[in-house]
Amino acid sequence: MLEKLAALKQSFESDLAQARSGRQLSLLRDRYLGRKGGRLTLMMKGLKSVAVDDRKEVGRSLNQLKARIETAIETARQRIESESTRQESAGITLDVTLPGKRRALGHLHPLTRVRRDIEEIFYSIGYSVADGPEIETTYYNFEALNIPEDHPARDQGDTFYLSENLLLRTHTSPVQIRTMKRLRPPLRIICPGTVYRRDNPDATHSPVFQQIEGLAVDEHLTFRDFKGTMEYFLKAFFSEGTRVRFRPSYFGFTEPSAEVDISCTFCAGSRCRVCKQTGWIEVLGAGMVDPEVFRHVGIDSERHIGFAFGAGIERFAMIKYGVDNIQNFYQNDLRFLRQF
Ligand code: PHE
């Protein structure tokens, strides 16, 4: 038995010397120590038939050989692994002249850019940003703004109602009410935000869009301050050469009210398709705050004067960037967005 063991050991050592890979080592291990047909395993099973007197010594030798095989295979495995990583890293050379990997950097959505541009202009003249909820009560969205019960804007067909008294705000004007209830004049705020109207989507309408509303309330404001602020803003946003004109209009919450036009940025006023041959493009609704609105928020209209204006951010973006379909802003087509 001991002789057979010595022969087995020798055959293992020569097999081991041939093994070149982790896989070959695994096969080697199976050949000698495999649970079923391993050569050493079989010999261990044969221990029972060894004469009792010899059994102890043979058993010890069997165990020694088993331990030898295990450590030898483990050592060989480590050697092979470290050699292969050394070879791999030796093959890698660093070519510093290769172009780097370009990381795809995103950028702001054109509507976000326009909104921020407008905010910057107003920050520069002392305004701050105010915020309010997109789900509003009929009181803040209509009543406090002096929009009467039977006004068409209140119609189910124009407004998304969530219940009798709750709706998705149709403009950002309720934020001026909330702010005037919260803060005392002098006030200078702009309120950007999402608004909702039941319009069918087409090239110039979207049921969800962005507005920016402005409000100034102080003791000695005049219509000239209002006009001057509008002109300053529109020239700063579009260009210094932009001309601005005011047309009389009507809003429940302003009196007098105006629609504000700029000279067409596409034909500089010489009439084209975009300005429908008029030379002008409408960009704002605005006016002097109606005393009735001040009454709702508890501001003394004998002492305080206000002006307010509201603009569609999409419209500003369309004019500034020459986009002819509002839907482009919502389709997230990268071919469109990458142009900004
Ligand atoms: N809220 C008006 C609209 O949505 C715009 C506006 C704001 C008009 C402030 C006058 C003053 O059409």
Residues whose N, C-alpha, C, O or C-beta is under 5 A from the ligand:
A	BS01	LIG	T170 H171 S173 F251 T254 G285 A286 G287 A308 F309 G310
